[in-house]
Amino acid sequence: MKKLPVGIQTFSEIRENNYIYVDKTDYIFKMVDLGKNYFLSRPRRFGKSLIVSTLKELFEGNKNLFEGLYAYDKWNWDEQYPVIVFDLAKMSYESPDDLRFSLMQFIDNTAQKFSIILNNRDLSGKFSELLEKINEFFNKKVVVLVDEYDKPIIDYIDDLKVAKANRKVLHSFYQVIKSNDEYLKFVFLTGVSKFTNTSIFFGLNNPDDITLDKKYGAICGYTHTELEEYFKDYILELGENESLNMAEVLNEINYWYDGYSWDGKTNVYNPFFTLLLFNKMKFSNYWFKTGTPSFLINILKKNNDLKPILESITVSENSFNTFDIDNIGIISLLFQTGYLTIKEEKKVNRNIKYVLDIPNFEVKDSLINNLVEEYTNLSNEHLDQLKENIYDYILNNESNGLKNVLEEIYNQIPYLIKGTNEGFYHSIFLIILYLFGIEIQGEVLTYAGRIDAVFKIDDQIVITEIKYSSEKSIDKMINEAFNQIEDRKYYNKYKSKNHIYLALAFTKDDIACEFKNF
């Protein structure tokens, strides 16, 4: 099998060292063929840097790297162009002075690489002179690729003084690209967010924002077809490890990692976390392990509105496709950082509306996990005591004891953010068990449907069904939960093991639970 390119975003390294490369050169060729200035926004770890690296190799004419790929017999290899790649993630930007110095140093180093002497001393002047002199020296227009253009801003979104100062530096820097169009062959920028008030998005020669363009919906990420074509051997191995057939393992991969879309039709997997799945051969929440930005949690707490992460919402494009650090919109923040995605595009009274929702279980689990920890704010000592208690209650099937633990945690969550659907309470229960270090699987697939949750303590397996209603009585929901377990024969999957059944019922004010053997 070819190797998995985990964390590798350099096209030449992937192609020269027997790593899997999912061919995206058809999208890249189309983009270059149809235009000149582009901007693409995608969340972190989505392969934007690999697109930049691929463009660099194409314009520099490194034909041998593309053998067997879509662009190989379509690109004009007789033409090579000078390429400048600005990777803002590699710059220093702790202050505007650091950012300015880092950009100027990069320009000086680039000039030295091309054997060019610069006379200007200010940032904008140096950059303009560099583009003009490279064009003159090679008699070729210049390709400018900017990766993570917004990183000096987004990394300081919770420190507005630094963020605004960095934005000001970038404003003048990016203006140079627009004012030197005559020297440019191609311009491509990537970022997480489309910030307002950075000059690149205003005035003449605006880049074509292809973030929501249907032609490029799968330019980053892996489609279902690509997953099965390029990773078939890994899928089969994962299925063997998990005792699942091909269809079942694909369903589980979809549930955990699929669901991202920028047109409401084409779904893709996050490439980084999909590669981690195949590398570790284990379904796990890799998103959570890489961390949720603290500024996102702080803003969610400040707004005290979890509706966008508890249920789908319908909004206009202006609500989520731009970002203003002076007035941070929670929907825009969640979308551009990958916590919301487009599930559907539709017309309402001749206006285009977008249905946004959390893409998959991995992302939802990560976000709610972080929020519960923030909202409950339980001490480690208290958690240890609750953990010891909950283990005893479950092993001894003590419904009242388990109810008391759940209420103690649940009642610390502010009333205003409590959900109004079963999914919210399902997620909260999963997170509570997660916090106590209990091995748990949510939404376990069986031939008759999905079990809400299955977890294990010692050698006892607990099959759990969760119900919520604002109208039904607690007792009625408990009975419905047990009836569902019995009717759908969830127990068949665990007949040979020591197992028990747990029904949980929630209203906005009450909790009930009951253990049972069939």
Kinemage of the C-alpha trace (Angstrom):
@kinemage 1
@onewidth
@group {chain A} dominant
@subgroup {mainchain}
@vectorlist {calphas} color= white
{ca met a 1} P 0.000 0.000 0.000
{ca lys a 2} L 1.082 3.554 -0.611
{ca lys a 3} L 1.943 5.518 2.506
{ca leu a 4} L -0.444 7.928 4.228
{ca pro a 5} L 0.681 11.583 3.922
{ca val a 6} L -0.262 12.501 7.503
{ca gly a 7} L 0.663 16.145 8.078
{ca ile a 8} L 2.496 16.443 4.729
{ca gln a 9} L 1.461 19.434 2.627
{ca thr a 10} L 4.374 19.554 0.177
{ca phe a 11} L 3.350 18.246 -3.237
{ca ser a 12} L 6.842 17.202 -4.325
{ca glu a 13} L 7.444 15.221 -1.121
{ca ile a 14} L 4.174 13.334 -1.554
{ca arg a 15} L 4.837 12.510 -5.207
{ca glu a 16} L 8.491 11.545 -4.790
{ca asn a 17} L 8.090 9.348 -1.708
{ca asn a 18} L 5.251 6.936 -2.541
{ca tyr a 19} L 2.548 8.724 -0.552
{ca ile a 20} L -1.101 8.692 -1.594
{ca tyr a 21} L -2.007 11.800 -3.573
{ca val a 22} L -5.704 12.344 -4.253
{ca asp a 23} L -5.655 14.012 -7.661
{ca lys a 24} L -7.040 17.545 -7.464
{ca thr a 25} L -5.241 18.836 -10.551
{ca asp a 26} L -8.481 18.824 -12.557
{ca tyr a 27} L -9.884 21.541 -10.283
{ca ile a 28} L -6.577 23.407 -10.271
{ca phe a 29} L -6.236 23.287 -14.068
{ca lys a 30} L -9.793 24.570 -14.464
{ca met a 31} L -9.129 27.422 -12.025
{ca val a 32} L -5.984 28.555 -13.861
{ca asp a 33} L -7.656 28.172 -17.248
{ca leu a 34} L -10.698 30.270 -16.326
{ca gly a 35} L -9.174 33.184 -14.405
{ca lys a 36} L -6.267 34.949 -12.784
{ca asn a 37} L -7.048 36.098 -9.224
{ca tyr a 38} L -8.593 33.756 -6.678
{ca phe a 39} L -9.390 33.433 -2.986
{ca leu a 40} L -10.312 30.170 -1.236
{ca ser a 41} L -11.484 29.809 2.358
{ca arg a 42} L -11.516 26.456 4.124
{ca pro a 43} L -11.206 25.460 7.807
{ca arg a 44} L -7.933 24.332 9.353
{ca arg a 45} L -6.361 21.055 8.271
{ca phe a 46} L -8.281 20.924 4.985
{ca gly a 47} L -5.445 20.798 2.452
{ca lys a 48} L -5.227 24.455 1.432
{ca ser a 49} L -1.428 24.433 1.702
{ca leu a 50} L -1.226 21.391 -0.575
{ca ile a 51} L -3.169 23.296 -3.242
{ca val a 52} L -0.647 26.137 -2.953
{ca ser a 53} L 2.272 23.722 -3.210
{ca thr a 54} L 0.726 22.035 -6.268
{ca leu a 55} L 0.269 25.390 -8.009
{ca lys a 56} L 3.917 26.239 -7.348
{ca glu a 57} L 5.136 23.045 -9.014
{ca leu a 58} L 2.832 23.552 -11.996
{ca phe a 59} L 3.940 27.102 -12.738
{ca glu a 60} L 7.603 26.218 -12.217
{ca gly a 61} L 7.158 23.505 -14.837
{ca asn a 62} L 8.099 20.414 -12.828
{ca lys a 63} L 6.391 18.061 -15.261
{ca asn a 64} L 7.788 14.792 -13.870
{ca leu a 65} L 5.857 15.275 -10.607
{ca phe a 66} L 2.529 15.176 -12.456
{ca glu a 67} L 2.874 11.974 -14.447
{ca gly a 68} L -0.359 10.027 -14.260
{ca leu a 69} L -2.371 13.019 -13.003
{ca tyr a 70} L -5.110 14.947 -14.805
{ca ala a 71} L -2.944 17.985 -15.581
{ca tyr a 72} L -0.029 16.020 -17.029
{ca asp a 73} L -1.090 16.084 -20.687
{ca lys a 74} L -3.045 19.348 -20.487
{ca trp a 75} L -0.648 21.836 -18.902
{ca asn a 76} L 1.659 23.902 -21.134
{ca trp a 77} L 5.030 22.715 -19.834
{ca asp a 78} L 6.939 24.899 -22.303
{ca glu a 79} L 6.097 27.932 -20.172
{ca gln a 80} L 7.642 28.391 -16.713
{ca tyr a 81} L 7.062 31.361 -14.429
{ca pro a 82} L 8.786 32.860 -11.381
{ca val a 83} L 6.766 31.979 -8.277
{ca ile a 84} L 6.624 33.728 -4.893
{ca val a 85} L 4.974 31.827 -2.038
{ca phe a 86} L 4.070 33.804 1.077
{ca asp a 87} L 3.220 31.463 3.948
{ca leu a 88} L 1.908 33.700 6.720
{ca ala a 89} L 2.013 30.785 9.181
{ca lys a 90} L 5.812 30.923 8.963
{ca met a 91} L 5.958 34.654 9.650
{ca ser a 92} L 6.406 36.289 13.030
{ca tyr a 93} L 3.330 38.352 13.915
{ca glu a 94} L 3.213 38.774 17.686
{ca ser a 95} L 3.040 42.513 17.011
{ca pro a 96} L 2.606 44.666 13.896
{ca asp a 97} L 6.314 45.514 14.023
{ca asp a 98} L 7.179 41.815 14.054
{ca leu a 99} L 4.841 41.191 11.131
{ca arg a 100} L 6.210 44.088 9.117
{ca phe a 101} L 9.815 43.041 9.775
{ca ser a 102} L 9.085 39.414 8.915
{ca leu a 103} L 7.448 40.356 5.599
{ca met a 104} L 10.300 42.693 4.699
{ca gln a 105} L 12.866 40.018 5.544
{ca phe a 106} L 11.038 37.521 3.347
{ca ile a 107} L 10.982 40.007 0.455
{ca asp a 108} L 14.717 40.642 0.867
{ca asn a 109} L 15.438 36.914 0.874
{ca thr a 110} L 13.265 36.422 -2.205
{ca ala a 111} L 15.085 39.235 -4.005
{ca gln a 112} L 18.433 37.614 -3.154
{ca lys a 113} L 17.147 34.263 -4.453
{ca phe a 114} L 16.344 35.907 -7.806
{ca ser a 115} L 19.618 37.926 -7.804
{ca ile a 116} L 17.752 41.218 -7.571
{ca ile a 117} L 18.821 44.323 -5.643
{ca leu a 118} L 16.040 46.362 -4.016
{ca asn a 119} L 16.347 50.071 -3.251
{ca asn a 120} L 13.067 50.764 -1.440
{ca arg a 121} L 13.034 50.583 2.351
{ca asp a 122} L 9.328 50.528 3.219
{ca leu a 123} L 7.253 47.358 2.986
{ca ser a 124} L 4.888 48.353 0.179
{ca gly a 125} L 7.689 49.895 -1.861
{ca lys a 126} L 9.900 46.826 -1.504
{ca phe a 127} L 7.116 44.466 -2.555
{ca ser a 128} L 6.165 46.582 -5.578
{ca glu a 129} L 9.800 46.861 -6.639
{ca leu a 130} L 10.296 43.115 -6.240
{ca leu a 131} L 7.377 42.292 -8.549
{ca glu a 132} L 8.460 44.806 -11.165
{ca lys a 133} L 12.117 43.728 -11.201
{ca ile a 134} L 11.377 39.989 -11.293
{ca asn a 135} L 9.078 40.645 -14.246
{ca glu a 136} L 11.795 42.671 -15.949
{ca phe a 137} L 14.615 40.209 -15.170
{ca phe a 138} L 12.835 37.098 -16.480
{ca asn a 139} L 10.608 38.830 -19.007
{ca lys a 140} L 7.859 36.760 -17.394
{ca lys a 141} L 4.920 37.707 -15.287
{ca val a 142} L 5.037 36.639 -11.646
{ca val a 143} L 2.884 34.078 -9.833
{ca val a 144} L 2.008 35.128 -6.263
{ca leu a 145} L 0.663 32.498 -3.864
{ca val a 146} L -0.362 33.536 -0.348
{ca asp a 147} L -1.103 30.765 2.134
{ca glu a 148} L -3.060 31.530 5.331
{ca tyr a 149} L -3.309 35.216 4.479
{ca asp a 150} L -5.370 35.865 7.633
{ca lys a 151} L -3.320 34.009 10.255
{ca pro a 152} L -1.830 37.175 11.845
{ca ile a 153} L -5.413 38.323 12.449
{ca ile a 154} L -7.242 35.106 13.345
{ca asp a 155} L -4.620 34.071 15.906
{ca tyr a 156} L -5.264 37.295 17.837
{ca ile a 157} L -9.015 37.453 17.499
{ca asp a 158} L -9.279 37.583 21.298
{ca asp a 159} L -6.767 40.468 21.439
{ca leu a 160} L -8.348 43.098 19.227
{ca lys a 161} L -5.528 45.602 19.644
{ca val a 162} L -2.970 43.259 18.057
{ca ala a 163} L -5.487 41.884 15.533
{ca lys a 164} L -6.384 45.360 14.256
{ca ala a 165} L -2.756 46.460 14.129
{ca asn a 166} L -1.810 43.362 12.134
{ca arg a 167} L -4.783 43.928 9.866
{ca lys a 168} L -3.500 47.410 9.109
{ca val a 169} L -0.105 46.040 8.066
{ca leu a 170} L -1.732 43.430 5.832
{ca his a 171} L -4.042 46.073 4.347
{ca ser a 172} L -1.127 47.984 2.821
{ca phe a 173} L 0.761 44.804 1.929
{ca tyr a 174} L -2.091 43.195 -0.015
{ca gln a 175} L -2.868 46.467 -1.741
{ca val a 176} L 0.438 46.042 -3.596
{ca ile a 177} L -0.869 42.892 -5.273
{ca lys a 178} L -3.827 44.796 -6.653
{ca ser a 179} L -1.844 47.794 -7.810
{ca asn a 180} L 0.739 45.690 -9.694
{ca asp a 181} L -1.620 43.615 -11.793
{ca glu a 182} L 0.386 44.262 -14.966
{ca tyr a 183} L 3.300 42.232 -13.576
{ca leu a 184} L 1.239 39.283 -12.376
{ca lys a 185} L 0.410 36.026 -14.159
{ca phe a 186} L -1.670 34.441 -11.399
{ca val a 187} L -2.660 35.186 -7.798
{ca phe a 188} L -4.071 32.707 -5.293
{ca leu a 189} L -4.819 33.337 -1.618
{ca thr a 190} L -6.021 30.914 1.033
{ca gly a 191} L -7.315 31.500 4.528
{ca val a 192} L -9.764 30.384 7.162
{ca ser a 193} L -11.807 33.586 7.085
{ca lys a 194} L -12.802 36.229 4.591
{ca phe a 195} L -12.091 39.316 6.674
{ca thr a 196} L -13.636 42.636 5.806
{ca asn a 197} L -11.406 45.717 5.813
{ca thr a 198} L -8.343 44.014 4.346
{ca ser a 199} L -7.755 45.744 1.038
{ca ile a 200} L -7.489 42.540 -0.957
{ca phe a 201} L -11.292 42.266 -0.974
{ca phe a 202} L -12.058 45.842 -1.972
{ca gly a 203} L -11.519 48.037 -4.994
{ca leu a 204} L -10.309 46.968 -8.418
{ca asn a 205} L -9.090 43.476 -9.358
{ca asn a 206} L -10.869 41.731 -6.521
{ca pro a 207} L -9.948 38.056 -6.351
{ca asp a 208} L -12.658 35.644 -7.381
{ca asp a 209} L -13.906 34.124 -4.132
{ca ile a 210} L -14.414 30.433 -4.994
{ca thr a 211} L -15.267 29.371 -1.432
{ca leu a 212} L -18.915 28.613 -2.295
{ca asp a 213} L -18.406 28.090 -6.029
{ca lys a 214} L -19.988 24.788 -7.097
{ca lys a 215} L -17.200 24.213 -9.645
{ca tyr a 216} L -14.693 23.898 -6.804
{ca gly a 217} L -16.788 22.230 -4.110
{ca ala a 218} L -14.352 19.301 -3.870
{ca ile a 219} L -11.056 21.112 -4.508
{ca cys a 220} L -10.143 20.346 -0.876
{ca gly a 221} L -11.130 17.272 1.118
{ca tyr a 222} L -11.960 13.750 -0.041
{ca thr a 223} L -15.227 12.876 -1.783
{ca his a 224} L -16.919 9.513 -1.197
{ca thr a 225} L -15.669 8.300 -4.582
{ca glu a 226} L -12.110 9.418 -3.866
{ca leu a 227} L -12.132 7.758 -0.453
{ca glu a 228} L -13.099 4.382 -1.914
{ca glu a 229} L -10.727 4.712 -4.896
{ca tyr a 230} L -7.558 5.854 -3.122
{ca phe a 231} L -7.979 4.262 0.322
{ca lys a 232} L -9.683 0.938 -0.456
{ca asp a 233} L -6.976 -1.207 1.182
{ca tyr a 234} L -7.039 0.923 4.330
{ca ile a 235} L -10.842 0.743 4.471
{ca leu a 236} L -10.729 -3.051 4.255
{ca glu a 237} L -8.099 -3.238 7.004
{ca leu a 238} L -10.147 -0.924 9.224
{ca gly a 239} L -13.205 -3.098 8.625
{ca glu a 240} L -11.292 -6.199 9.722
{ca asn a 241} L -10.124 -4.444 12.883
{ca glu a 242} L -13.661 -3.300 13.711
{ca ser a 243} L -15.409 -6.521 12.570
{ca leu a 244} L -17.421 -4.577 9.980
{ca asn a 245} L -18.078 -5.300 6.313
{ca met a 246} L -17.319 -2.739 3.606
{ca ala a 247} L -20.730 -1.069 3.723
{ca glu a 248} L -20.730 -0.893 7.518
{ca val a 249} L -17.250 0.595 7.817
{ca leu a 250} L -18.087 3.226 5.176
{ca asn a 251} L -21.223 4.129 7.132
{ca glu a 252} L -19.154 4.604 10.266
{ca ile a 253} L -16.559 6.736 8.448
{ca asn a 254} L -19.405 8.858 7.071
{ca tyr a 255} L -20.926 9.269 10.513
{ca trp a 256} L -17.668 10.292 12.161
{ca tyr a 257} L -15.857 12.349 9.514
{ca asp a 258} L -18.085 13.164 6.515
{ca gly a 259} L -20.579 15.966 6.001
{ca tyr a 260} L -18.544 19.028 4.998
{ca ser a 261} L -20.016 20.884 2.047
{ca trp a 262} L -19.664 24.313 0.486
{ca asp a 263} L -22.461 23.947 -2.050
{ca gly a 264} L -25.018 21.838 -0.185
{ca lys a 265} L -24.558 18.926 -2.613
{ca thr a 266} L -20.951 17.758 -2.704
{ca asn a 267} L -19.911 16.221 0.609
{ca val a 268} L -16.258 15.782 1.539
{ca tyr a 269} L -14.243 14.344 4.416
{ca asn a 270} L -11.695 16.424 6.307
{ca pro a 271} L -8.467 14.971 4.846
{ca phe a 272} L -6.299 15.352 7.950
{ca phe a 273} L -8.631 13.561 10.329
{ca thr a 274} L -9.466 10.894 7.747
{ca leu a 275} L -5.756 10.171 7.367
{ca leu a 276} L -5.432 9.928 11.154
{ca leu a 277} L -8.277 7.395 11.176
{ca phe a 278} L -6.457 5.147 8.713
{ca asn a 279} L -3.116 5.724 10.404
{ca lys a 280} L -4.401 4.751 13.864
{ca met a 281} L -6.960 2.225 12.558
{ca lys a 282} L -9.390 3.383 15.205
{ca phe a 283} L -12.544 5.510 15.211
{ca ser a 284} L -11.775 8.394 17.535
{ca asn a 285} L -12.355 12.089 18.014
{ca tyr a 286} L -9.148 13.418 16.465
{ca trp a 287} L -10.645 16.909 16.107
{ca phe a 288} L -11.023 17.180 19.881
{ca lys a 289} L -7.466 15.987 20.455
{ca thr a 290} L -6.103 18.814 18.280
{ca gly a 291} L -7.969 21.375 20.360
{ca thr a 292} L -10.865 23.794 19.938
{ca pro a 293} L -9.776 27.452 19.832
{ca ser a 294} L -10.275 29.112 23.215
{ca phe a 295} L -11.554 32.308 21.580
{ca leu a 296} L -14.412 30.318 20.004
{ca ile a 297} L -15.502 28.888 23.360
{ca asn a 298} L -15.239 32.321 24.991
{ca ile a 299} L -17.386 33.952 22.308
{ca leu a 300} L -20.006 31.192 22.542
{ca lys a 301} L -20.181 31.673 26.301
{ca lys a 302} L -20.399 35.435 25.924
{ca asn a 303} L -23.271 35.191 23.436
{ca asn a 304} L -24.961 32.483 25.521
{ca asp a 305} L -26.698 31.156 22.399
{ca leu a 306} L -26.094 27.556 21.418
{ca lys a 307} L -28.907 27.316 18.896
{ca pro a 308} L -26.511 27.141 15.889
{ca ile a 309} L -24.858 24.023 17.313
{ca leu a 310} L -28.001 22.334 18.609
{ca glu a 311} L -30.092 22.468 15.442
{ca ser a 312} L -29.816 23.447 11.798
{ca ile a 313} L -30.317 27.107 10.926
{ca thr a 314} L -31.290 28.882 7.699
{ca val a 315} L -29.383 32.062 6.835
{ca ser a 316} L -28.324 34.277 3.932
{ca glu a 317} L -24.766 34.215 2.603
{ca asn a 318} L -23.932 37.532 4.286
{ca ser a 319} L -24.530 35.891 7.658
{ca phe a 320} L -21.603 33.506 7.387
{ca asn a 321} L -19.280 34.197 4.452
{ca thr a 322} L -17.527 37.339 5.739
{ca phe a 323} L -15.910 38.157 9.035
{ca asp a 324} L -15.544 41.486 10.842
{ca ile a 325} L -13.314 41.504 13.914
{ca asp a 326} L -15.097 44.632 15.172
{ca asn a 327} L -18.419 42.806 15.239
{ca ile a 328} L -17.909 39.060 15.429
{ca gly a 329} L -20.927 37.090 14.225
{ca ile a 330} L -21.193 33.702 15.913
{ca ile a 331} L -22.615 31.987 12.810
{ca ser a 332} L -19.810 33.319 10.631
{ca leu a 333} L -17.224 32.272 13.217
{ca leu a 334} L -18.613 28.734 13.477
{ca phe a 335} L -18.814 28.335 9.694
{ca gln a 336} L -15.374 29.626 8.869
{ca thr a 337} L -13.684 27.565 11.583
{ca gly a 338} L -15.383 24.361 10.394
{ca tyr a 339} L -18.002 23.858 13.114
{ca leu a 340} L -20.877 24.563 10.722
{ca thr a 341} L -21.205 23.576 7.089
{ca ile a 342} L -23.754 23.941 4.292
{ca lys a 343} L -26.327 21.163 4.266
{ca glu a 344} L -28.621 22.684 1.663
{ca glu a 345} L -28.893 25.661 -0.673
{ca lys a 346} L -32.432 26.775 -1.506
{ca lys a 347} L -34.406 29.699 -2.875
{ca val a 348} L -36.820 31.533 -0.596
{ca asn a 349} L -38.812 34.317 -2.284
{ca arg a 350} L -36.157 34.536 -5.020
{ca asn a 351} L -33.381 34.901 -2.451
{ca ile a 352} L -30.758 32.205 -1.928
{ca lys a 353} L -30.730 30.775 1.584
{ca tyr a 354} L -28.351 28.283 3.142
{ca val a 355} L -29.161 25.608 5.705
{ca leu a 356} L -26.192 25.273 8.060
{ca asp a 357} L -25.532 22.464 10.519
{ca ile a 358} L -22.645 20.718 12.288
{ca pro a 359} L -20.986 18.429 9.721
{ca asn a 360} L -20.522 15.210 11.699
{ca phe a 361} L -20.330 13.460 15.061
{ca glu a 362} L -16.620 14.196 15.585
{ca val a 363} L -17.064 17.963 15.341
{ca lys a 364} L -20.259 18.080 17.395
{ca asp a 365} L -18.751 15.941 20.138
{ca ser a 366} L -15.654 18.165 20.267
{ca leu a 367} L -17.562 21.407 20.496
{ca ile a 368} L -20.139 20.335 23.058
{ca asn a 369} L -17.438 18.613 25.116
{ca asn a 370} L -15.520 21.872 25.408
{ca leu a 371} L -18.660 23.817 26.242
{ca val a 372} L -19.806 21.440 28.970
{ca glu a 373} L -16.396 21.620 30.602
{ca glu a 374} L -16.523 25.406 30.455
{ca tyr a 375} L -20.092 25.731 31.737
{ca thr a 376} L -19.961 23.185 34.560
{ca asn a 377} L -16.494 24.218 35.784
{ca leu a 378} L -16.255 21.243 38.134
{ca ser a 379} L -13.047 20.840 40.122
{ca asn a 380} L -10.875 17.779 39.533
{ca glu a 381} L -11.562 16.602 43.094
{ca his a 382} L -15.305 16.869 42.540
{ca leu a 383} L -15.054 15.044 39.224
{ca asp a 384} L -13.060 12.236 40.871
{ca gln a 385} L -15.747 11.791 43.519
{ca leu a 386} L -18.558 11.836 40.953
{ca lys a 387} L -16.614 9.361 38.822
{ca glu a 388} L -16.294 6.941 41.735
{ca asn a 389} L -20.001 7.306 42.480
{ca ile a 390} L -21.189 6.864 38.912
{ca tyr a 391} L -19.159 3.682 38.493
{ca asp a 392} L -20.822 2.181 41.587
{ca tyr a 393} L -24.301 3.305 40.569
{ca ile a 394} L -24.014 1.782 37.096
{ca leu a 395} L -22.460 -1.503 38.258
{ca asn a 396} L -25.166 -1.855 40.924
{ca asn a 397} L -27.953 -0.618 38.624
{ca glu a 398} L -28.882 2.152 41.073
{ca ser a 399} L -31.167 4.437 39.074
{ca asn a 400} L -31.601 7.104 41.741
{ca gly a 401} L -27.871 7.434 42.326
{ca leu a 402} L -27.151 7.837 38.606
{ca lys a 403} L -29.981 10.357 38.348
{ca asn a 404} L -28.450 12.427 41.170
{ca val a 405} L -25.056 12.571 39.434
{ca leu a 406} L -26.609 13.572 36.112
{ca glu a 407} L -28.723 16.248 37.792
{ca glu a 408} L -25.715 17.670 39.635
{ca ile a 409} L -23.913 18.265 36.355
{ca tyr a 410} L -26.933 19.105 34.223
{ca asn a 411} L -28.268 21.685 36.677
{ca gln a 412} L -25.053 23.698 36.387
{ca ile a 413} L -25.728 24.356 32.723
{ca pro a 414} L -27.432 27.749 32.343
{ca tyr a 415} L -31.161 27.460 31.636
{ca leu a 416} L -30.934 29.624 28.522
{ca ile a 417} L -28.623 27.269 26.668
{ca lys a 418} L -30.466 24.032 27.395
{ca gly a 419} L -31.549 22.380 24.173
{ca thr a 420} L -35.029 21.618 22.923
{ca asn a 421} L -34.268 18.387 21.077
{ca glu a 422} L -33.147 14.864 21.878
{ca gly a 423} L -29.767 15.397 20.218
{ca phe a 424} L -28.741 17.985 22.820
{ca tyr a 425} L -29.388 15.630 25.752
{ca his a 426} L -27.824 12.725 23.914
{ca ser a 427} L -24.662 14.800 23.448
{ca ile a 428} L -24.627 15.991 27.058
{ca phe a 429} L -24.897 12.401 28.326
{ca leu a 430} L -22.065 11.247 26.066
{ca ile a 431} L -19.887 14.094 27.265
{ca ile a 432} L -20.620 13.419 30.935
{ca leu a 433} L -19.451 9.829 30.523
{ca tyr a 434} L -16.467 11.018 28.523
{ca leu a 435} L -15.467 13.368 31.320
{ca phe a 436} L -15.495 10.386 33.695
{ca gly a 437} L -13.206 8.381 31.439
{ca ile a 438} L -15.856 5.814 30.547
{ca glu a 439} L -15.350 4.067 27.231
{ca ile a 440} L -18.398 4.943 25.146
{ca gln a 441} L -19.699 4.667 21.608
{ca gly a 442} L -22.449 6.973 20.430
{ca glu a 443} L -24.947 6.039 17.701
{ca val a 444} L -23.909 2.367 17.399
{ca leu a 445} L -25.051 0.863 14.108
{ca thr a 446} L -27.139 -2.353 14.069
{ca tyr a 447} L -29.148 -3.981 11.291
{ca ala a 448} L -32.345 -2.564 12.835
{ca gly a 449} L -31.144 0.979 13.504
{ca arg a 450} L -28.752 2.938 15.714
{ca ile a 451} L -28.400 2.489 19.445
{ca asp a 452} L -28.089 5.917 21.086
{ca ala a 453} L -25.104 4.878 23.195
{ca val a 454} L -23.203 1.816 24.344
{ca phe a 455} L -20.652 1.995 27.116
{ca lys a 456} L -18.698 -0.406 29.263
{ca ile a 457} L -17.644 -0.433 32.911
{ca asp a 458} L -15.520 -3.372 33.989
{ca asp a 459} L -17.099 -6.262 32.051
{ca gln a 460} L -20.640 -4.874 32.008
{ca ile a 461} L -21.983 -3.403 28.774
{ca val a 462} L -24.760 -0.824 29.083
{ca ile a 463} L -27.073 -0.351 26.082
{ca thr a 464} L -28.674 3.076 26.369
{ca glu a 465} L -31.696 4.706 24.761
{ca ile a 466} L -32.329 8.420 25.330
{ca lys a 467} L -35.621 10.291 24.999
{ca tyr a 468} L -36.572 13.969 25.243
{ca ser a 469} L -39.953 15.678 25.083
{ca ser a 470} L -41.480 18.946 26.192
{ca glu a 471} L -44.932 17.322 26.316
{ca lys a 472} L -44.674 13.655 27.281
{ca ser a 473} L -44.353 12.478 30.861
{ca ile a 474} L -41.062 11.143 32.170
{ca asp a 475} L -42.583 7.698 32.822
{ca lys a 476} L -44.010 7.457 29.309
{ca met a 477} L -40.635 8.245 27.739
{ca ile a 478} L -38.897 5.632 29.894
{ca asn a 479} L -41.376 3.014 28.677
{ca glu a 480} L -40.919 4.128 25.048
{ca ala a 481} L -37.148 3.787 25.376
{ca phe a 482} L -37.362 0.213 26.687
{ca asn a 483} L -39.971 -0.680 24.046
{ca gln a 484} L -37.620 0.567 21.324
{ca ile a 485} L -34.729 -1.519 22.664
{ca glu a 486} L -36.955 -4.612 22.732
{ca asp a 487} L -38.733 -4.028 19.399
{ca arg a 488} L -35.509 -3.426 17.483
{ca lys a 489} L -33.681 -6.248 19.295
{ca tyr a 490} L -30.639 -4.115 20.079
{ca tyr a 491} L -29.564 -6.835 22.487
{ca asn a 492} L -28.793 -9.317 19.651
{ca lys a 493} L -25.419 -7.697 19.059
{ca tyr a 494} L -24.425 -8.303 22.692
{ca lys a 495} L -26.092 -11.648 23.483
{ca ser a 496} L -22.818 -13.354 24.368
{ca lys a 497} L -21.731 -10.576 26.718
{ca asn a 498} L -22.738 -9.325 30.151
{ca his a 499} L -25.137 -6.493 29.356
{ca ile a 500} L -27.822 -4.310 30.905
{ca tyr a 501} L -30.278 -1.741 29.483
{ca leu a 502} L -30.569 1.876 30.493
{ca ala a 503} L -33.414 4.240 29.612
{ca leu a 504} L -32.912 7.982 30.066
{ca ala a 505} L -35.678 10.562 29.806
{ca phe a 506} L -35.268 14.351 29.788
{ca thr a 507} L -37.531 17.339 29.886
{ca lys a 508} L -36.138 20.839 30.172
{ca asp a 509} L -36.517 20.619 33.955
{ca asp a 510} L -36.386 16.941 34.915
{ca ile a 511} L -34.310 13.806 34.442
{ca ala a 512} L -35.291 10.176 34.955
{ca cys a 513} L -33.359 6.963 34.417
{ca glu a 514} L -34.019 3.282 34.897
{ca phe a 515} L -32.029 0.066 34.467
{ca lys a 516} L -33.646 -3.128 33.173
{ca asn a 517} L -32.922 -6.691 32.045
{ca phe a 518} L -34.972 -8.280 29.271
